[in-house]
Amino acid sequence: MESLESFNLSGCQKLEKFPEIRGNMESLSEVLLARTAICELPSSIGQLSGISLLDLQSCENLERLPASVCEMRKLKILILKGCSRLAIFPENLGDLNQLEELYAGNTAILQLPDSVGNLSKLKILSLRNGRKVKHQYARSLILPSLFHALRQLKSLDLSGCNLCDDQASALKNLTSLLMELNLSRNKFIYLPDVFSRLSHLRYLNIAHCQELPLLPRNIEELYVEDFLEKESIAKLLMYPRLKLLSFTNYSFDQQSYTEESNDSSISDEILSLFLSNNMDDVILPSLNSDHRVTCSIVFPERAIPKWFMHQSAEKKISFKLPINWYNDKFKDFAICCVTRMGAGVCSLDSWLSGKYDYAFINAKLICNDHLKDLKVLEKECKVGPASRTYGQCVCFAYIPLYASLQVSGTDVGDINQYSLFEASICGCIVK
């Protein structure tokens, strides 16, 4: 078996024991044992020195890893998520000095060994726990103090790890190169100023945080799922690159809204807040740097605000624009749609009955005068991904006209030649 490159036994549910390694298997680069009944790996597994991928996902009988696993010096990806009985890492985990991705969510692991700081090439670390993992409610994950040593870390997922406010200090050691951070479904209420220096952070999920912490100005996607105060929402206008704002499963300070809302919905209030604060002041400065040229907000509601004049029950809408529709008072285009988001399968019977992980709203300006040589102005706005607990929700997209003009090179004087506006939504499922 000297020439064997891939060993795949995934899904062999009766496989309880992995054979001892004998002979030369230097060509073997991946071992896939996901969803097997393996209880342990032999100590000889370390002889597979050429392995770059070891997949043990959902091996629910696996209780321990031999220390020899850490002799796989070329290992780049280690997948342990779903190994619900696995409680500890080998102490010499840090010997995997080529490891780039470590997935250990939905396990019984509550602490990383001190040697984790030696994983100098680690880019992705996921310890996320789903709602069905029982141990997370009894004990919290103990965060390592060596985050600063993970200098290449780009993505950190600690969702569902039962973390509390007093553990937030460990986050101060995060590398400034971090781009994605998920802290959702923890016990945080208030978070200290640990994010503002993360200059590369693009995605942040901070469920159950009542007060919005100071964020890095480069933030692009923000998920604030519960208890966000109205004053904190107003502060979001400070972040010029924020493209996607998701209010998932929210329970705002109802009193601060209803006293002023005159029976309008919370989504009406928030949309008005964003639109009344001249959105051009936020979006226009970013156009030249090719950052935010659209902005979207997601609400877990079921109705489109009544003040959207043009409405349709289909996934696409189009209407004729009035003559000379563009003038100095015209702002931009606001689009609102109802869809379903969350893990699921898209139904072929009805686009609305499908569940999407995320969606895109596409807007077009079309010139129907065939004598005019004007390109279709088109812009797409992301309105997901969403929380896995989403049901039906309202997606709001703000699409600046200036963005499309800049991309196409169209002269402002030709805008009124466009006579048709079209918008559509397309859902996507992440496998």
C-alpha positions as CSV (number, residue, x, y, z in Angstrom):
1,M,0.0,0.0,0.0
2,E,3.0,2.3,-0.5
3,S,1.2,4.2,-3.2
4,L,-2.1,4.8,-1.3
5,E,-2.9,8.5,-1.1
6,S,-6.4,8.6,0.4
7,F,-7.9,6.2,2.9
8,N,-11.7,6.8,3.2
9,L,-13.9,4.7,5.5
10,S,-16.4,7.5,6.3
11,G,-19.8,6.2,7.1
12,C,-18.7,2.7,8.0
13,Q,-20.9,2.6,11.1
14,K,-19.7,-0.8,12.2
15,L,-16.0,0.0,12.1
16,E,-15.0,0.0,15.8
17,K,-11.2,-0.5,15.6
18,F,-8.6,1.1,13.3
19,P,-5.8,-1.3,12.4
20,E,-2.2,-0.9,13.5
21,I,0.0,0.8,11.0
22,R,2.6,-1.4,9.4
23,G,5.0,-0.8,6.5
24,N,5.7,2.3,4.5
25,M,2.7,4.5,3.9
26,E,4.5,7.8,3.2
27,S,2.3,8.6,0.2
28,L,-0.9,8.7,2.3
29,S,-2.1,12.3,2.7
30,E,-5.6,11.9,4.1
31,V,-7.5,9.6,6.5
32,L,-11.3,10.0,6.5
33,L,-13.0,8.2,9.3
34,A,-16.1,10.4,9.8
35,R,-19.3,8.8,11.3
36,T,-17.6,5.5,12.2
37,A,-17.9,3.6,15.6
38,I,-14.2,3.9,16.3
39,C,-13.4,4.1,20.1
40,E,-9.7,4.9,19.9
41,L,-6.9,5.2,17.5
42,P,-3.7,3.0,17.7
43,S,-0.5,4.6,18.9
44,S,1.0,3.6,15.6
45,I,-1.1,6.3,13.9
46,G,1.8,8.7,14.4
47,Q,3.7,6.7,11.8
48,L,1.5,8.3,9.1
49,S,3.9,11.2,8.9
50,G,2.6,12.5,5.5
51,I,-1.0,13.0,6.6
52,S,-2.3,16.5,5.9
53,L,-6.0,15.8,6.7
54,L,-7.5,13.7,9.5
55,D,-11.3,13.6,9.6
56,L,-12.9,12.1,12.7
57,Q,-16.1,14.1,12.5
58,S,-19.1,12.6,14.4
59,C,-17.1,9.6,15.8
60,E,-19.4,9.6,18.8
61,N,-17.6,6.6,20.5
62,L,-14.2,8.2,20.4
63,E,-13.1,9.1,23.9
64,R,-9.4,9.9,23.5
65,L,-6.7,10.7,21.1
66,P,-3.2,9.1,21.5
67,A,-0.3,11.5,22.0
68,S,1.2,10.0,18.8
69,V,-1.4,11.8,16.7
70,C,0.8,14.9,17.4
71,E,3.7,13.2,15.6
72,M,1.9,13.9,12.3
73,R,4.1,16.9,11.6
74,K,2.5,17.6,8.2
75,L,-1.1,17.6,9.5
76,K,-2.9,20.8,8.4
77,I,-6.6,20.0,9.0
78,L,-7.9,18.1,12.1
79,I,-11.7,17.6,12.3
80,L,-13.1,16.4,15.6
81,K,-16.5,18.1,15.6
82,G,-19.3,15.9,16.8
83,C,-17.0,13.6,18.8
84,S,-19.3,14.0,21.8
85,R,-17.3,11.8,24.2
86,L,-14.0,13.4,23.5
87,A,-13.1,15.3,26.6
88,I,-9.4,16.2,26.4
89,F,-6.7,17.0,23.8
90,P,-3.2,15.4,24.0
91,E,-0.9,17.7,26.1
92,N,1.5,17.8,23.1
93,L,-1.1,19.2,20.8
94,G,1.3,22.1,20.1
95,D,3.7,19.7,18.3
96,L,1.4,19.9,15.3
97,N,3.3,23.0,14.1
98,Q,1.9,22.8,10.5
99,L,-1.8,22.7,11.7
100,E,-3.9,25.3,10.0
101,E,-7.5,24.3,10.8
102,L,-8.8,22.7,14.0
103,Y,-12.5,21.9,14.3
104,A,-13.5,20.6,17.8
105,G,-17.1,21.8,18.3
106,N,-19.8,19.6,19.8
107,T,-17.3,17.7,21.9
108,A,-16.9,17.4,25.7
109,I,-13.6,19.4,25.6
110,L,-13.6,22.2,28.1
111,Q,-10.0,23.3,28.0
112,L,-7.1,23.6,25.6
113,P,-3.6,22.5,26.6
114,D,-1.0,25.2,27.2
115,S,0.9,23.9,24.2
116,V,-1.8,25.3,21.9
117,G,0.3,28.5,21.8
118,N,2.8,26.6,19.7
119,L,0.3,26.3,16.8
120,S,1.9,29.2,15.1
121,K,0.3,28.5,11.7
122,L,-3.3,27.9,13.0
123,K,-5.7,30.0,10.9
124,I,-9.1,28.5,11.9
125,L,-10.2,27.4,15.4
126,S,-13.7,26.3,15.9
127,L,-15.0,25.1,19.3
128,R,-18.6,25.9,18.7
129,N,-21.3,23.9,20.5
130,G,-24.8,23.3,19.2
131,R,-27.9,23.6,21.3
132,K,-28.1,19.9,21.9
133,V,-24.7,19.6,23.7
134,K,-25.5,19.1,27.3
135,H,-22.2,19.8,29.0
136,Q,-22.1,23.4,27.9
137,Y,-24.9,24.3,30.3
138,A,-23.0,22.9,33.3
139,R,-19.5,24.1,32.8
140,S,-17.8,26.8,30.7
141,L,-14.9,26.4,28.2
142,I,-11.7,27.7,29.8
143,L,-10.1,30.1,27.4
144,P,-6.4,29.9,27.0
145,S,-4.2,32.9,27.8
146,L,-2.0,32.2,24.8
147,F,-4.3,33.6,22.0
148,H,-1.6,36.2,21.3
149,A,0.8,33.4,20.2
150,L,-1.7,32.3,17.5
151,R,-0.4,35.0,15.2
152,Q,-1.9,33.6,12.0
153,L,-5.4,33.0,13.4
154,K,-8.1,34.4,11.1
155,S,-11.3,32.8,12.3
156,L,-12.4,31.9,15.9
157,D,-15.7,30.4,16.7
158,L,-16.6,30.1,20.4
159,S,-20.4,30.1,20.0
160,G,-22.3,28.1,22.6
161,C,-19.3,27.7,24.9
162,N,-21.1,29.0,28.0
163,L,-18.7,31.9,28.4
164,C,-19.4,34.7,30.9
165,D,-18.4,38.3,31.3
166,D,-15.5,37.5,33.6
167,Q,-13.9,35.4,30.9
168,A,-13.9,38.2,28.3
169,S,-10.4,39.4,29.4
170,A,-8.9,36.4,27.6
171,L,-10.1,37.8,24.4
172,K,-7.8,40.8,24.8
173,N,-5.0,38.6,23.6
174,L,-6.5,37.9,20.2
175,T,-4.3,38.5,17.3
176,S,-5.0,41.7,15.3
177,L,-5.1,39.7,12.1
178,L,-8.4,38.0,13.2
179,M,-11.1,38.4,10.5
180,E,-14.1,36.4,11.9
181,L,-15.2,36.1,15.5
182,N,-18.3,34.3,16.7
183,L,-19.3,34.7,20.3
184,S,-23.0,34.0,19.9
185,R,-25.1,31.9,22.4
186,N,-22.8,32.6,25.4
187,K,-23.7,34.3,28.7
188,F,-22.0,37.7,27.8
189,I,-24.1,40.7,28.8
190,Y,-21.4,43.4,28.6
191,L,-18.2,43.1,26.7
192,P,-15.1,45.2,27.4
193,D,-13.2,47.1,24.7
194,V,-11.5,44.1,23.3
195,F,-12.5,44.5,19.6
196,S,-11.5,48.0,18.6
197,R,-7.9,47.1,18.0
198,L,-8.8,44.1,15.7
199,S,-8.2,46.1,12.6
200,H,-8.9,43.2,10.2
201,L,-12.1,42.0,11.8
202,R,-14.9,41.8,9.2
203,Y,-17.5,39.4,10.8
204,L,-18.6,39.6,14.4
205,N,-21.5,37.7,16.1
206,I,-22.2,38.9,19.6
207,A,-25.5,37.4,20.8
208,H,-27.0,38.4,24.1
209,C,-24.9,41.5,24.4
210,Q,-27.0,44.4,25.7
211,E,-24.5,47.2,25.2
212,L,-22.7,47.4,21.9
213,P,-18.9,47.4,22.5
214,L,-16.5,49.6,20.6
215,L,-15.9,47.9,17.3
216,P,-13.1,48.2,14.7
217,R,-14.0,50.6,12.0
218,N,-13.4,47.9,9.3
219,I,-16.3,45.7,10.5
220,E,-18.4,44.5,7.6
221,E,-20.9,42.0,9.0
222,L,-22.4,42.3,12.5
223,Y,-24.9,40.0,14.2
224,V,-26.6,41.4,17.3
225,E,-29.2,38.8,18.2
226,D,-30.7,40.0,21.5
227,F,-31.2,42.9,23.9
228,L,-29.6,45.6,21.9
229,E,-30.5,49.1,23.1
230,K,-31.7,51.8,20.8
231,E,-28.8,54.0,21.6
232,S,-26.4,51.3,20.5
233,I,-28.2,51.0,17.2
234,A,-27.6,54.7,16.5
235,K,-23.9,54.1,17.1
236,L,-23.7,51.7,14.2
237,L,-23.6,54.7,11.8
238,M,-20.0,55.1,13.0
239,Y,-18.8,52.1,11.0
240,P,-18.4,53.1,7.3
241,R,-17.8,49.6,6.0
242,L,-20.7,47.9,7.7
243,K,-22.5,46.0,4.9
244,L,-24.7,43.6,6.7
245,L,-26.5,44.1,10.0
246,S,-28.6,41.2,11.4
247,F,-31.1,41.6,14.2
248,T,-31.7,37.9,14.7
249,N,-34.1,36.7,17.4
250,Y,-34.0,40.1,18.9
251,S,-35.9,41.5,21.9
252,F,-35.1,45.2,21.9
253,D,-35.8,47.5,24.8
254,Q,-39.5,47.6,23.8
255,Q,-40.4,50.6,25.9
256,S,-37.9,52.9,24.3
257,Y,-39.5,52.2,20.9
258,T,-43.2,51.9,21.6
259,E,-43.4,55.2,23.4
260,E,-42.5,56.9,20.1
261,S,-43.6,54.4,17.5
262,N,-47.4,55.2,17.1
263,D,-48.1,51.5,16.6
264,S,-45.4,51.0,14.0
265,S,-43.3,47.9,14.2
266,I,-39.8,47.9,15.6
267,S,-38.4,47.3,12.1
268,D,-40.2,50.5,11.0
269,E,-38.5,52.4,13.8
270,I,-35.0,51.1,13.0
271,L,-35.3,51.6,9.3
272,S,-36.5,55.2,9.9
273,L,-33.5,55.7,12.2
274,F,-31.1,54.6,9.5
275,L,-32.8,56.5,6.7
276,S,-33.2,59.7,8.8
277,N,-29.5,59.8,9.5
278,N,-28.4,60.7,6.0
279,M,-27.1,57.4,4.8
280,D,-25.2,59.2,2.1
281,D,-22.9,60.6,4.8
282,V,-22.0,57.0,5.7
283,I,-21.9,55.4,2.3
284,L,-20.5,58.0,-0.1
285,P,-17.1,58.4,1.6
286,S,-16.5,54.7,1.2
287,L,-17.2,54.5,-2.6
288,N,-13.8,55.5,-3.7
289,S,-12.1,52.8,-1.6
290,D,-14.4,50.1,-3.0
291,H,-15.7,49.1,0.4
292,R,-19.3,49.5,1.4
293,V,-21.5,50.4,-1.5
294,T,-24.7,48.6,-0.2
295,C,-26.1,48.1,3.3
296,S,-28.6,45.5,4.5
297,I,-30.6,44.8,7.7
298,V,-32.4,41.6,8.6
299,F,-35.3,41.4,11.0
300,P,-37.2,38.4,12.3
301,E,-40.6,39.8,11.3
302,R,-43.2,38.7,8.7
303,A,-44.5,41.9,7.1
304,I,-43.1,44.5,4.8
305,P,-43.6,48.0,6.1
306,K,-46.6,49.7,4.4
307,W,-44.6,52.6,3.2
308,F,-42.9,50.5,0.5
309,M,-45.2,51.6,-2.4
310,H,-44.4,48.9,-4.9
311,Q,-45.1,45.4,-3.6
312,S,-45.3,41.9,-5.1
313,A,-46.0,38.4,-3.8
314,E,-43.3,37.0,-6.2
315,K,-39.6,36.8,-5.8
316,K,-39.1,39.5,-8.5
317,I,-40.7,42.9,-8.9
318,S,-40.4,45.5,-11.7
319,F,-42.1,48.8,-12.3
320,K,-41.8,51.8,-14.7
321,L,-40.1,54.9,-13.3
322,P,-41.9,58.2,-13.8
323,I,-40.6,60.7,-16.4
324,N,-37.7,62.7,-15.0
325,W,-37.7,60.6,-11.8
326,Y,-34.2,61.6,-10.9
327,N,-33.6,65.0,-9.4
328,D,-31.5,66.6,-6.6
329,K,-33.9,65.4,-3.9
330,F,-33.6,61.7,-5.0
331,K,-31.6,59.6,-2.5
332,D,-31.2,56.0,-3.4
333,F,-33.1,52.7,-3.6
334,A,-34.6,50.9,-0.6
335,I,-35.8,47.4,-1.1
336,C,-37.6,45.1,1.4
337,C,-38.5,41.5,1.0
338,V,-39.8,38.6,3.1
339,T,-38.1,35.2,3.0
340,R,-37.0,32.3,5.2
341,M,-33.5,31.8,6.5
342,G,-31.9,29.1,8.5
343,A,-30.6,25.6,7.9
344,G,-32.9,23.7,5.6
345,V,-33.7,22.5,2.1
346,C,-35.0,24.8,-0.6
347,S,-38.5,23.7,-1.7
348,L,-39.2,23.6,-5.4
349,D,-42.9,24.3,-4.9
350,S,-42.6,27.7,-3.5
351,W,-39.6,30.0,-3.3
352,L,-40.9,31.4,0.0
353,S,-41.2,28.0,1.7
354,G,-37.5,27.3,1.2
355,K,-35.0,28.0,4.0
356,Y,-31.8,29.8,3.0
357,D,-28.5,30.1,4.9
358,Y,-28.1,33.5,3.2
359,A,-29.6,35.5,0.3
360,F,-28.8,38.2,-2.2
361,I,-31.0,41.0,-3.4
362,N,-30.3,42.1,-6.9
363,A,-31.4,45.5,-8.2
364,K,-31.3,46.7,-11.9
365,L,-32.0,50.0,-13.7
366,I,-32.9,49.3,-17.3
367,C,-33.2,51.6,-20.3
368,N,-36.0,50.5,-22.6
369,D,-35.1,52.9,-25.3
370,H,-33.2,50.7,-27.8
371,L,-31.8,53.8,-29.5
372,K,-29.9,54.6,-26.4
373,D,-26.6,52.8,-25.9
374,L,-26.9,52.5,-22.1
375,K,-25.8,49.5,-20.1
376,V,-28.0,47.9,-17.5
377,L,-27.1,49.3,-14.1
378,E,-26.9,46.3,-11.7
379,K,-26.0,46.0,-8.0
380,E,-26.2,43.0,-5.6
381,C,-26.6,43.2,-1.9
382,K,-25.9,40.4,0.6
383,V,-28.6,39.9,3.2
384,G,-27.3,36.9,5.1
385,P,-26.1,34.5,6.5
386,A,-28.6,34.3,9.2
387,S,-28.9,32.6,12.6
388,R,-29.7,28.9,12.3
389,T,-32.9,29.6,14.4
390,Y,-34.4,31.9,11.8
391,G,-37.8,31.4,10.5
392,Q,-39.6,34.0,8.3
393,C,-37.8,37.3,8.3
394,V,-37.8,40.7,6.6
395,C,-34.7,41.8,4.7
396,F,-34.0,45.4,4.0
397,A,-31.4,46.5,1.5
398,Y,-30.2,50.1,0.9
399,I,-28.6,50.3,-2.6
400,P,-27.0,53.7,-3.5
401,L,-27.5,54.8,-7.0
402,Y,-24.0,56.3,-7.0
403,A,-22.5,52.8,-6.5
404,S,-23.9,51.5,-9.8
405,L,-23.0,54.7,-11.7
406,Q,-19.4,54.5,-10.5
407,V,-19.0,50.9,-11.5
408,S,-20.6,51.3,-15.0
409,G,-19.1,54.7,-15.8
410,T,-22.5,56.1,-16.6
411,D,-22.8,59.9,-16.7
412,V,-25.2,61.4,-14.1
413,G,-26.9,63.3,-17.0
414,D,-28.1,60.1,-18.5
415,I,-29.9,58.8,-15.4
416,N,-33.4,59.8,-16.5
417,Q,-33.0,57.7,-19.6
418,Y,-33.5,54.6,-17.4
419,S,-37.2,53.9,-17.3
420,L,-37.5,50.5,-15.5
421,F,-36.5,49.3,-12.1
422,E,-36.2,45.6,-11.3
423,A,-35.4,43.8,-8.0
424,S,-35.2,40.1,-7.1
425,I,-34.0,37.9,-4.3
426,C,-32.0,34.7,-4.6
427,G,-31.4,32.3,-1.7
428,C,-28.4,30.1,-1.2
429,I,-27.8,27.1,1.0
430,V,-24.3,26.3,2.4
431,K,-23.5,22.6,2.3
